[in-house]
Amino acid sequence: MQRPSKEQINQLPTYKGLALADIAVIETEEEADEALAVLRQQTHVGYDTESKPIFQKGEVSPGPTLIQLATLTQGFLFPTRFAPALAAAGEILANPQIQKVGFGLKDDNRELRGKLGISIVNTEDLAKTLKRLAGEKNDIGARAGVAMVLKARLGKGAQKSNWGAYPLTQSQILYAANDAHGAICIHHKLQE
């Protein structure tokens, strides 16, 4: 297993991932309960966060504005502006029975602990796992990881969008959910 070049990645088919119908944006207590009913049954979930970009020099990030969790068939987006969403995501992230898998988790975890007071346990950083498996000296990001393991090209269209704005656009919803979905699919494939 080796890290593909940018040229090799660009020649791969687009990562299909989840469709909008498979993704829930959690805002209310009822939606949070429905998400928890699914997520509490999992042993592993894909995990990522998005933060509002910094536009001014010296401006401090307010921390994650969105927490993404995914199963193999569903994505759940938890905007941190809604108390029920934040509480539900926090419950799953703090659950030691559910492993959270994603890329570059050190920064995500630090921000969640520091800015939102959420405890995160039982995580696997796929950037480090794939680095080790490929014998690389640098961490492997989500885009390269999806290309290496799933043989697809992860779109980065909404990556630099304003994650502090609300409501989320369709492209933001798809991008965010599929970042977490790609992680759980990679984890699943590596376990095979």
PAPAFI-560250 format. One record per residue: residue number from 0; residue in three letters; y, z, x of N, C-alpha, C in turn. Coordinates in nm, 4 decimals. Each point is the difference from the previous one (the first is absolute). Example, Ala and Ser with C-alpha at 12.3 -4.5 7.8 and 13.67 -1.06 7.14 Angstrom:
# PAPAFI-560250
[0,"Ala",[-0.5690,0.7800,1.3190],[0.1190,0.0000,-0.0890],[0.1200,0.0000,0.0900]]
[1,"Ser",[0.1050,-0.0720,-0.0350],[0.1190,0.0060,0.0820],[0.1090,0.0730,-0.0770]]
# end
This chain:
# PAPAFI-560250
[0,"Met",[-0.1187,0.0000,0.0861],[0.1187,0.0000,-0.0861],[0.1233,0.0000,0.0894]]
[1,"Gln",[0.0873,-0.0995,-0.0183],[0.1226,-0.0019,0.0804],[0.1214,-0.0319,-0.0859]]
[2,"Arg",[0.1154,0.0437,0.0520],[0.1263,-0.0208,-0.0704],[0.0335,-0.1491,-0.0015]]
[3,"Pro",[0.0254,-0.0572,-0.1204],[0.0371,-0.1415,-0.0063],[0.1465,-0.0207,0.0405]]
[4,"Ser",[0.0300,-0.1199,0.0456],[0.1385,-0.0336,0.0335],[0.0780,-0.0257,-0.1298]]
[5,"Lys",[0.1329,-0.0042,0.0116],[0.0839,-0.0323,-0.1172],[-0.0376,-0.1369,-0.0565]]
[6,"Glu",[-0.0264,-0.0956,0.0908],[-0.0370,-0.1349,-0.0427],[-0.1315,0.0031,-0.0786]]
[7,"Gln",[-0.0966,0.0768,0.0499],[-0.1294,0.0104,-0.0693],[0.0179,0.0660,-0.1383]]
[8,"Ile",[0.0817,0.1031,-0.0055],[0.0246,0.0684,-0.1276],[0.0637,-0.0959,-0.1000]]
[9,"Asn",[0.0987,-0.0779,0.0465],[0.0716,-0.0921,-0.0894],[-0.0900,-0.1095,-0.0567]]
[10,"Gln",[-0.1142,-0.0263,0.0631],[-0.0920,-0.1021,-0.0488],[-0.1015,0.0551,-0.1009]]
[11,"Leu",[-0.0036,0.1309,-0.0163],[-0.0961,0.0612,-0.0930],[0.0463,-0.0151,-0.1444]]
[12,"Pro",[-0.0944,0.0049,-0.0953],[0.0400,-0.0018,-0.1416],[0.0745,0.1297,-0.0341]]
[13,"Thr",[0.0872,-0.0068,-0.0983],[0.0770,0.1171,-0.0430],[-0.0925,0.1069,-0.0580]]
[14,"Tyr",[0.0276,0.1235,0.0349],[-0.0763,0.1130,-0.0527],[0.0205,0.0068,-0.1508]]
[15,"Lys",[-0.1083,-0.0048,-0.0763],[0.0112,0.0011,-0.1469],[0.0364,0.1394,-0.0511]]
[16,"Gly",[-0.0776,0.0993,0.0365],[0.0334,0.1367,-0.0389],[0.0039,0.0216,-0.1499]]
[17,"Leu",[0.0861,0.0914,-0.0405],[0.0127,0.0385,-0.1402],[0.1011,-0.0879,-0.0723]]
[18,"Ala",[-0.0249,-0.0227,-0.1279],[0.0961,-0.0704,-0.0856],[0.0883,0.1045,-0.0679]]
[19,"Leu",[0.1124,-0.0433,-0.0551],[0.0911,0.0935,-0.0694],[-0.0715,0.0819,-0.1073]]
[20,"Ala",[-0.0969,-0.0614,-0.0696],[-0.0724,0.0690,-0.1067],[-0.0859,0.1157,0.0519]]
[21,"Asp",[-0.0280,0.0002,0.1313],[-0.0831,0.1039,0.0609],[0.0827,0.1123,0.0631]]
[22,"Ile",[0.1323,-0.0065,-0.0171],[0.0898,0.0943,0.0675],[0.0786,0.0798,-0.1038]]
[23,"Ala",[0.0011,0.1316,0.0165],[0.0767,0.0869,-0.0896],[0.1148,0.0637,0.0785]]
[24,"Val",[0.1206,-0.0090,-0.0561],[0.1154,0.0711,0.0555],[0.0128,0.1290,-0.0808]]
[25,"Ile",[-0.0115,0.1133,0.0680],[-0.0070,0.1295,-0.0660],[0.1396,0.0616,-0.0137]]
[26,"Glu",[0.0414,0.0227,-0.1241],[0.1308,0.0608,-0.0257],[-0.0111,0.1253,-0.0857]]
[27,"Thr",[-0.0981,0.0044,-0.0919],[-0.0076,0.1083,-0.0982],[-0.1199,0.0914,0.0254]]
[28,"Glu",[0.0007,0.1142,-0.0671],[-0.1115,0.0953,0.0069],[-0.1302,-0.0671,-0.0451]]
[29,"Glu",[0.0072,-0.0761,-0.1094],[-0.1197,-0.0678,-0.0535],[-0.0561,-0.1009,0.1007]]
[30,"Glu",[0.0882,-0.0805,0.0616],[-0.0438,-0.0972,0.1004],[-0.0585,0.0713,0.1222]]
[31,"Ala",[0.0600,0.1114,0.0377],[-0.0510,0.0782,0.1131],[-0.1399,0.0531,-0.0304]]
[32,"Asp",[-0.0210,0.0495,-0.1213],[-0.1317,0.0500,-0.0392],[-0.1051,-0.1106,0.0037]]
[33,"Glu",[0.0370,-0.1201,-0.0471],[-0.0928,-0.1139,0.0016],[-0.0355,-0.0394,0.1439]]
[34,"Ala",[0.0998,-0.0009,0.0886],[-0.0240,-0.0330,0.1411],[-0.0899,0.1050,0.0646]]
[35,"Leu",[0.0287,0.1271,-0.0270],[-0.0799,0.1081,0.0578],[-0.1449,-0.0052,-0.0475]]
[36,"Ala",[-0.0216,-0.0385,-0.1248],[-0.1363,-0.0099,-0.0525],[-0.0832,-0.0985,0.0824]]
[37,"Val",[0.0632,-0.1071,0.0469],[-0.0687,-0.0993,0.0832],[-0.0094,0.0493,0.1450]]
[38,"Leu",[0.1127,0.0442,0.0547],[0.0057,0.0343,0.1425],[-0.0845,0.1220,0.0362]]
[39,"Arg",[-0.0107,0.0958,-0.0884],[-0.0805,0.1204,0.0283],[-0.1480,-0.0329,0.0159]]
[40,"Gln",[-0.0433,-0.1161,-0.0518],[-0.1415,-0.0412,0.0084],[-0.0330,-0.0687,0.1329]]
[41,"Gln",[0.1003,-0.0268,0.0817],[-0.0195,-0.0783,0.1231],[-0.0362,0.0893,0.1184]]
[42,"Thr",[-0.0727,-0.0579,0.0962],[-0.0237,0.0689,0.1271],[0.0961,-0.0515,0.1068]]
[43,"His",[0.0511,-0.1229,-0.0196],[0.0948,-0.0631,0.0923],[0.1025,-0.0783,-0.0817]]
[44,"Val",[0.1253,0.0020,0.0434],[0.1032,-0.0836,-0.0625],[0.0865,-0.0615,0.1092]]
[45,"Gly",[0.0499,-0.1208,-0.0275],[0.0992,-0.0601,0.0879],[0.1322,0.0706,-0.0222]]
[46,"Tyr",[0.0805,0.0104,0.1062],[0.1218,0.0812,-0.0057],[0.1103,-0.0636,0.0843]]
[47,"Asp",[0.1210,0.0015,-0.0532],[0.1175,-0.0473,0.0735],[0.1237,0.0576,-0.0668]]
[48,"Thr",[0.1127,-0.0133,0.0661],[0.1278,0.0388,-0.0610],[0.1035,-0.1079,0.0323]]
[49,"Glu",[0.1045,-0.0027,-0.0790],[0.1161,-0.0851,0.0277],[0.1242,0.0880,-0.0075]]
[50,"Ser",[0.0960,-0.0294,0.0871],[0.1249,0.0758,0.0017],[0.1179,-0.0939,-0.0139]]
[51,"Lys",[0.1077,0.0540,-0.0558],[0.1242,-0.0761,-0.0121],[0.0461,-0.0373,0.1405]]
[52,"Pro",[0.0351,-0.1273,0.0219],[0.0450,-0.0390,0.1342],[0.1340,0.0652,0.0352]]
[53,"Ile",[0.0227,0.0137,0.1281],[0.1257,0.0568,0.0502],[0.0962,-0.1166,0.0276]]
[54,"Phe",[0.1182,0.0065,-0.0610],[0.0962,-0.1093,0.0155],[0.1132,0.0342,0.0970]]
[55,"Gln",[0.0278,0.1275,0.0198],[0.1122,0.0419,0.0844],[-0.0514,0.0709,0.1243]]
[56,"Lys",[0.0652,-0.0249,0.1121],[-0.0351,0.0700,0.1228],[0.0258,0.1498,-0.0216]]
[57,"Gly",[-0.0966,0.0813,0.0395],[0.0153,0.1443,-0.0163],[-0.0464,0.0542,-0.1343]]
[58,"Glu",[-0.0270,-0.0912,-0.0955],[-0.0484,0.0426,-0.1321],[-0.1413,0.0553,0.0150]]
[59,"Val",[-0.0311,0.1067,-0.0729],[-0.1315,0.0634,0.0085],[-0.0836,-0.0423,-0.1210]]
[60,"Ser",[-0.1253,-0.0335,0.0265],[-0.0902,-0.0404,-0.1087],[-0.0205,0.1156,-0.0965]]
[61,"Pro",[0.0056,-0.0285,-0.1315],[-0.0269,0.1061,-0.0976],[-0.1496,0.0292,-0.0110]]
[62,"Gly",[-0.0808,-0.0740,0.0762],[-0.1450,0.0175,-0.0078],[-0.0605,-0.1012,-0.0947]]
[63,"Pro",[-0.1310,0.0059,-0.0178],[-0.0677,-0.0985,-0.0839],[0.0528,-0.0009,-0.1440]]
[64,"Thr",[0.0247,-0.1202,-0.0502],[0.0422,-0.0155,-0.1389],[-0.1169,-0.0466,-0.0864]]
[65,"Leu",[-0.1115,-0.0358,0.0665],[-0.1180,-0.0460,-0.0713],[-0.1248,0.0405,0.0780]]
[66,"Ile",[-0.0981,0.0535,-0.0719],[-0.1310,0.0320,0.0574],[-0.1007,-0.0904,-0.0704]]
[67,"Gln",[-0.0813,-0.0713,0.0798],[-0.0980,-0.0912,-0.0562],[-0.1408,0.0517,0.0281]]
[68,"Leu",[-0.0834,0.0018,-0.1036],[-0.1416,0.0339,0.0131],[-0.0795,-0.1093,-0.0694]]
[69,"Ala",[-0.1156,-0.0360,0.0571],[-0.0796,-0.1078,-0.0594],[-0.1484,0.0285,0.0125]]
[70,"Thr",[-0.0725,-0.0434,-0.1032],[-0.1459,-0.0046,0.0029],[-0.0364,-0.1460,0.0274]]
[71,"Leu",[-0.1279,-0.0325,-0.0015],[-0.0397,-0.1391,0.0210],[0.0437,-0.0903,-0.1155]]
[72,"Thr",[0.0261,0.0578,-0.1176],[0.0332,-0.0822,-0.1170],[0.1365,0.0282,-0.0621]]
[73,"Gln",[0.0684,0.1070,0.0420],[0.1274,0.0360,-0.0625],[0.1011,0.0514,0.1024]]
[74,"Gly",[0.1263,-0.0255,-0.0292],[0.1084,0.0530,0.0818],[0.0875,0.0910,-0.0839]]
[75,"Phe",[0.0483,0.1078,0.0626],[0.0870,0.0961,-0.0673],[0.1234,0.0215,0.0858]]
[76,"Leu",[0.1168,-0.0261,-0.0574],[0.1258,0.0164,0.0707],[0.0726,0.1215,-0.0577]]
[77,"Phe",[0.0391,0.0906,0.0877],[0.0626,0.1252,-0.0394],[0.1431,0.0053,0.0533]]
[78,"Pro",[0.0994,-0.0441,-0.0806],[0.1395,0.0116,0.0439],[0.0362,0.1486,0.0103]]
[79,"Thr",[0.0498,0.0417,0.1160],[0.0264,0.1420,0.0227],[0.1168,0.0527,-0.0837]]
[80,"Arg",[0.0742,-0.0880,-0.0678],[0.1101,0.0423,-0.0870],[-0.0501,0.0663,-0.1287]]
[81,"Phe",[-0.1289,-0.0184,-0.0335],[-0.0555,0.0577,-0.1232],[-0.0886,0.1194,0.0345]]
[82,"Ala",[0.0354,0.1172,-0.0500],[-0.0743,0.1233,0.0315],[-0.1496,-0.0107,-0.0311]]
[83,"Pro",[-0.0416,-0.0562,-0.1156],[-0.1439,-0.0102,-0.0260],[-0.0727,-0.0899,0.1026]]
[84,"Ala",[0.0669,-0.1054,0.0435],[-0.0590,-0.0911,0.1000],[-0.0154,0.0723,0.1335]]
[85,"Leu",[0.1042,0.0693,0.0408],[-0.0026,0.0721,0.1275],[-0.1077,0.1078,-0.0008]]
[86,"Ala",[-0.0106,0.0729,-0.1094],[-0.1016,0.1068,-0.0111],[-0.1412,-0.0582,0.0050]]
[87,"Ala",[-0.0237,-0.1105,-0.0705],[-0.1329,-0.0615,-0.0031],[-0.0387,-0.0530,0.1384]]
[88,"Ala",[0.0916,-0.0716,0.0651],[-0.0283,-0.0525,0.1342],[-0.0239,0.1161,0.0958]]
[89,"Gly",[0.0804,0.1041,-0.0111],[-0.0156,0.1173,0.0862],[-0.1353,0.0654,-0.0161]]
[90,"Glu",[-0.0491,0.0062,-0.1224],[-0.1325,0.0596,-0.0243],[-0.1093,-0.0775,0.0739]]
[91,"Ile",[0.0039,-0.1328,-0.0095],[-0.1025,-0.0821,0.0662],[0.0125,0.0087,0.1517]]
[92,"Leu",[0.1222,-0.0065,0.0517],[0.0199,0.0045,0.1453],[-0.0449,0.1334,0.0598]]
[93,"Ala",[0.0099,0.1073,-0.0776],[-0.0386,0.1329,0.0483],[-0.1475,0.0312,-0.0254]]
[94,"Asn",[-0.0719,-0.0894,-0.0687],[-0.1396,0.0250,-0.0352],[-0.0902,-0.0285,0.1207]]
[95,"Pro",[-0.0683,0.1033,0.0547],[-0.0844,-0.0218,0.1184],[-0.1274,-0.0790,-0.0302]]
[96,"Gln",[-0.0360,-0.0140,-0.1276],[-0.1221,-0.0726,-0.0380],[0.0211,-0.1516,-0.0023]]
[97,"Ile",[0.1257,-0.0449,0.0029],[0.0314,-0.1433,-0.0079],[0.0640,-0.0433,0.1317]]
[98,"Gln",[-0.0649,-0.0946,0.0696],[0.0594,-0.0489,0.1240],[0.1037,-0.1076,-0.0319]]
[99,"Lys",[0.1165,0.0123,0.0613],[0.1078,-0.0970,-0.0151],[-0.0009,-0.0904,0.1235]]
[100,"Val",[-0.0134,-0.1327,-0.0201],[-0.0051,-0.0942,0.1113],[0.1191,-0.0946,-0.0072]]
[101,"Gly",[0.0612,-0.0244,0.1143],[0.1161,-0.0887,0.0046],[0.0364,-0.0318,0.1434]]
[102,"Phe",[0.1146,-0.0626,0.0182],[0.0481,-0.0406,0.1316],[0.1269,0.0758,0.0360]]
[103,"Gly",[0.0084,0.0454,0.1263],[0.1210,0.0669,0.0472],[0.0314,0.1264,-0.0781]]
[104,"Leu",[-0.1004,0.0822,-0.0233],[0.0158,0.1148,-0.0890],[0.0811,0.1146,0.0591]]
[105,"Lys",[0.0146,0.0033,0.1309],[0.0723,0.1117,0.0622],[0.1421,0.0128,-0.0571]]
[106,"Asp",[0.0727,-0.1118,-0.0062],[0.1376,0.0034,-0.0523],[0.0019,0.0306,-0.1494]]
[107,"Asp",[-0.0926,-0.0626,-0.0758],[-0.0078,0.0257,-0.1440],[-0.0231,0.1486,-0.0251]]
[108,"Asn",[-0.0977,0.0562,0.0703],[-0.0348,0.1405,-0.0201],[0.1153,0.0931,0.0374]]
[109,"Arg",[0.0665,-0.0281,0.1128],[0.1123,0.0837,0.0443],[0.1121,-0.0016,-0.1045]]
[110,"Glu",[0.0320,-0.1192,-0.0480],[0.1079,-0.0125,-0.0997],[-0.0355,0.0712,-0.1303]]
[111,"Leu",[-0.1240,-0.0148,-0.0461],[-0.0408,0.0646,-0.1248],[0.0042,0.1517,0.0135]]
[112,"Arg",[-0.0478,0.0503,0.1132],[0.0017,0.1451,0.0224],[0.1434,0.0502,0.0081]]
[113,"Gly",[0.0814,-0.0689,0.0820],[0.1361,0.0466,0.0257],[0.0953,-0.0156,-0.1171]]
[114,"Lys",[0.0016,-0.1165,-0.0601],[0.0998,-0.0293,-0.1039],[-0.0464,0.0398,-0.1400]]
[115,"Leu",[-0.1308,-0.0070,-0.0262],[-0.0478,0.0252,-0.1360],[-0.0883,0.1242,-0.0108]]
[116,"Gly",[-0.0277,0.0643,0.1138],[-0.0800,0.1217,-0.0019],[-0.1438,-0.0201,-0.0447]]
[117,"Ile",[-0.0521,-0.1228,0.0199],[-0.1376,-0.0303,-0.0397],[-0.0916,0.0189,0.1209]]
[118,"Ser",[-0.1100,0.0677,-0.0213],[-0.1007,0.0186,0.1043],[-0.1010,-0.1142,-0.0097]]
[119,"Ile",[-0.0315,-0.0620,0.1137],[-0.0960,-0.1098,0.0019],[-0.1180,0.0409,0.0867]]
[120,"Val",[-0.1207,-0.0086,-0.0561],[-0.1207,0.0345,0.0751],[-0.1021,-0.1126,-0.0123]]
[121,"Asn",[-0.0949,-0.0027,0.0947],[-0.1117,-0.0945,-0.0010],[0.0494,-0.1452,-0.0029]]
[122,"Thr",[0.0635,-0.0422,0.1101],[0.0486,-0.1379,0.0106],[-0.0726,-0.0735,0.1134]]
[123,"Glu",[-0.0048,-0.1313,-0.0128],[-0.0489,-0.0854,0.1082],[0.1038,-0.1083,0.0222]]
[124,"Asp",[0.0518,-0.0063,0.1223],[0.0971,-0.1028,0.0348],[-0.0767,-0.1219,0.0512]]
[125,"Leu",[-0.0041,-0.1044,-0.0823],[-0.0736,-0.1217,0.0350],[0.0598,-0.0697,0.1221]]
[126,"Ala",[0.1283,0.0230,0.0283],[0.0628,-0.0585,0.1191],[-0.0719,0.0496,0.1253]]
[127,"Lys",[-0.0396,0.1263,-0.0010],[-0.0713,0.0599,0.1146],[-0.1485,-0.0394,-0.0018]]
[128,"Thr",[-0.0610,0.0005,-0.1196],[-0.1419,-0.0369,-0.0118],[-0.0225,-0.1428,0.0499]]
[129,"Leu",[0.0840,-0.0948,-0.0470],[-0.0168,-0.1407,0.0402],[0.0350,-0.0199,0.1474]]
[130,"Lys",[0.0978,0.0744,0.0484],[0.0356,-0.0059,0.1422],[-0.1231,0.0351,0.0842]]
[131,"Arg",[-0.0680,0.1064,-0.0385],[-0.1202,0.0455,0.0716],[-0.1122,-0.1046,-0.0112]]
[132,"Leu",[-0.0251,-0.0493,-0.1220],[-0.1076,-0.0975,-0.0207],[0.0245,-0.1313,0.0741]]
[133,"Ala",[0.1267,-0.0390,0.0122],[0.0339,-0.1260,0.0665],[0.0198,0.0172,0.1509]]
[134,"Gly",[-0.0006,0.1253,0.0470],[0.0234,0.0251,0.1415],[0.1404,-0.0358,0.0429]]
[135,"Glu",[0.0955,0.0168,-0.0908],[0.1405,-0.0334,0.0278],[0.0733,0.1222,0.0557]]
[136,"Lys",[0.1138,-0.0243,0.0666],[0.0778,0.1149,0.0476],[0.1087,0.0391,-0.0992]]
[137,"Asn",[0.0340,-0.0895,-0.0937],[0.1022,0.0306,-0.1003],[-0.0616,0.0117,-0.1389]]
[138,"Asp",[0.0668,0.0787,-0.0856],[-0.0449,0.0123,-0.1388],[0.0023,-0.1370,-0.0670]]
[139,"Ile",[-0.0841,-0.0159,-0.1007],[-0.0075,-0.1252,-0.0742],[0.0609,0.0235,-0.1381]]
[140,"Gly",[0.0982,-0.0810,-0.0366],[0.0703,0.0159,-0.1275],[-0.0782,-0.0562,-0.1174]]
[141,"Ala",[0.0540,0.0215,-0.1188],[-0.0666,-0.0413,-0.1238],[-0.0246,-0.1509,-0.0041]]
[142,"Arg",[0.0988,-0.0780,0.0377],[-0.0136,-0.1465,-0.0070],[-0.1130,-0.0486,0.0920]]
[143,"Ala",[-0.0016,0.0491,0.1246],[-0.1063,-0.0384,0.0943],[-0.1342,0.0568,-0.0456]]
[144,"Gly",[0.0006,0.1204,-0.0557],[-0.1233,0.0623,-0.0476],[-0.0640,-0.0775,-0.1140]]
[145,"Val",[0.0812,-0.0428,-0.0964],[-0.0509,-0.0799,-0.1120],[-0.0569,-0.1323,0.0532]]
[146,"Ala",[0.0684,-0.0593,0.0969],[-0.0481,-0.1254,0.0584],[-0.1327,0.0214,0.0740]]
[147,"Met",[-0.0087,0.1065,0.0791],[-0.1207,0.0276,0.0790],[-0.1218,0.0268,-0.0873]]
[148,"Val",[0.0178,0.0871,-0.0982],[-0.1148,0.0502,-0.0756],[-0.0255,-0.0784,-0.1281]]
[149,"Leu",[0.1072,-0.0359,-0.0709],[-0.0159,-0.0659,-0.1298],[0.0200,-0.1513,0.0074]]
[150,"Lys",[0.0365,-0.0499,0.1189],[0.0190,-0.1444,0.0227],[0.0999,-0.0611,-0.0986]]
[151,"Ala",[0.1121,0.0721,-0.0185],[0.1051,-0.0470,-0.0905],[0.1362,0.0371,0.0584]]
[152,"Arg",[0.1046,-0.0641,-0.0537],[0.1377,0.0215,0.0459],[0.0745,0.0847,-0.1026]]
[153,"Leu",[0.0394,0.1191,0.0415],[0.0738,0.0917,-0.0872],[0.1452,-0.0449,-0.0059]]
[154,"Gly",[0.0500,-0.0256,-0.1211],[0.1393,-0.0398,-0.0157],[0.0931,0.1151,0.0325]]
[155,"Lys",[0.1143,-0.0298,0.0601],[0.0968,0.1038,0.0336],[0.1339,-0.0275,-0.0680]]
[156,"Gly",[-0.0042,-0.0735,-0.1121],[0.1218,-0.0430,-0.0669],[0.0970,0.1093,-0.0377]]
[157,"Ala",[-0.0486,0.1101,-0.0555],[0.0907,0.1051,-0.0490],[0.0171,0.1143,0.0990]]
[158,"Gln",[-0.0577,-0.0139,0.1189],[0.0000,0.1092,0.0977],[0.1396,0.0564,0.0259]]
[159,"Lys",[0.0971,-0.0870,0.0177],[0.1351,0.0437,0.0368],[0.0926,0.0154,-0.1212]]
[160,"Ser",[-0.0570,0.0036,-0.1202],[0.0846,0.0119,-0.1195],[0.0502,0.1432,-0.0166]]
[161,"Asn",[0.0887,0.0201,-0.0944],[0.0582,0.1327,-0.0212],[-0.0926,0.0853,-0.0861]]
[162,"Trp",[-0.0768,0.0863,0.0653],[-0.0951,0.0863,-0.0695],[0.0700,0.1155,-0.0696]]
[163,"Gly",[0.1293,0.0147,0.0195],[0.0758,0.1036,-0.0696],[0.0476,-0.0469,-0.1373]]
[164,"Ala",[-0.0014,-0.1319,-0.0231],[0.0437,-0.0552,-0.1292],[-0.1113,0.0184,-0.1034]]
[165,"Tyr",[0.0404,0.0110,-0.1257],[-0.0996,0.0162,-0.1068],[0.0540,-0.0643,-0.1259]]
[166,"Pro",[-0.0800,-0.0685,-0.0803],[-0.1460,-0.0106,0.0108],[-0.0422,-0.0944,0.1121]]
[167,"Leu",[-0.1268,0.0122,0.0397],[-0.0564,-0.0866,0.1029],[-0.0169,-0.1412,-0.0556]]
[168,"Thr",[0.0160,-0.0988,0.0861],[-0.0236,-0.1388,-0.0407],[-0.1509,-0.0269,0.0006]]
[169,"Gln",[-0.0401,-0.1099,-0.0637],[-0.1427,-0.0370,0.0016],[-0.0495,-0.0199,0.1424]]
[170,"Ser",[0.0814,-0.0634,0.0856],[-0.0449,-0.0235,0.1384],[-0.0127,0.1322,0.0757]]
[171,"Gln",[0.0881,0.0975,-0.0270],[-0.0129,0.1315,0.0636],[-0.1277,0.0708,-0.0473]]
[172,"Ile",[-0.0273,-0.0074,-0.1294],[-0.1195,0.0650,-0.0562],[-0.1260,-0.0576,0.0641]]
[173,"Leu",[-0.0085,-0.1323,0.0074],[-0.1171,-0.0655,0.0601],[-0.0120,0.0334,0.1489]]
[174,"Tyr",[0.1114,-0.0087,0.0716],[-0.0005,0.0288,0.1438],[-0.0454,0.1438,0.0254]]
[175,"Ala",[0.0598,0.0954,-0.0693],[-0.0286,0.1418,0.0231],[-0.1447,0.0338,-0.0336]]
[176,"Ala",[-0.0467,-0.0444,-0.1147],[-0.1374,0.0304,-0.0412],[-0.1007,-0.0645,0.0951]]
[177,"Asn",[0.0285,-0.1206,0.0439],[-0.0967,-0.0699,0.0845],[-0.0004,0.0491,0.1442]]
[178,"Asp",[0.1056,0.0664,0.0449],[-0.0056,0.0667,0.1301],[-0.1054,0.1110,-0.0043]]
[179,"Ala",[0.0017,0.0797,-0.1053],[-0.0989,0.1077,-0.0150],[-0.1384,-0.0572,-0.0309]]
[180,"His",[-0.0047,-0.1062,-0.0816],[-0.1277,-0.0626,-0.0360],[-0.0665,-0.0629,0.1227]]
[181,"Gly",[0.0777,-0.0666,0.0831],[-0.0554,-0.0582,0.1225],[-0.0661,0.1069,0.0862]]
[182,"Ala",[0.0635,0.1172,0.0073],[-0.0546,0.1095,0.0812],[-0.1351,0.0471,-0.0533]]
[183,"Ile",[-0.0117,0.0203,-0.1309],[-0.1279,0.0486,-0.0542],[-0.1079,-0.1087,0.0121]]
[184,"Cys",[0.0380,-0.1268,-0.0122],[-0.0973,-0.1087,0.0158],[-0.0494,-0.0098,0.1446]]
[185,"Ile",[0.0903,0.0192,0.0967],[-0.0393,0.0004,0.1413],[-0.0955,0.1167,0.0249]]
[186,"His",[0.0363,0.1176,-0.0483],[-0.0858,0.1179,0.0178],[-0.1396,-0.0266,-0.0575]]
[187,"His",[-0.0034,-0.0559,-0.1192],[-0.1272,-0.0286,-0.0678],[-0.0836,-0.0993,0.0827]]
[188,"Lys",[0.0651,-0.1057,0.0486],[-0.0696,-0.1022,0.0790],[-0.0548,0.0587,0.1306]]
[189,"Leu",[0.0767,0.0892,0.0638],[-0.0452,0.0614,0.1253],[-0.1198,0.0926,-0.0224]]
[190,"Gln",[-0.0107,0.0560,-0.1215],[-0.1107,0.0899,-0.0305],[-0.1308,-0.0751,-0.0274]]
[191,"Glu",[0.0117,-0.1296,-0.0329],[-0.1196,-0.0798,-0.0331],[-0.0924,-0.0160,0.1194]]
# end
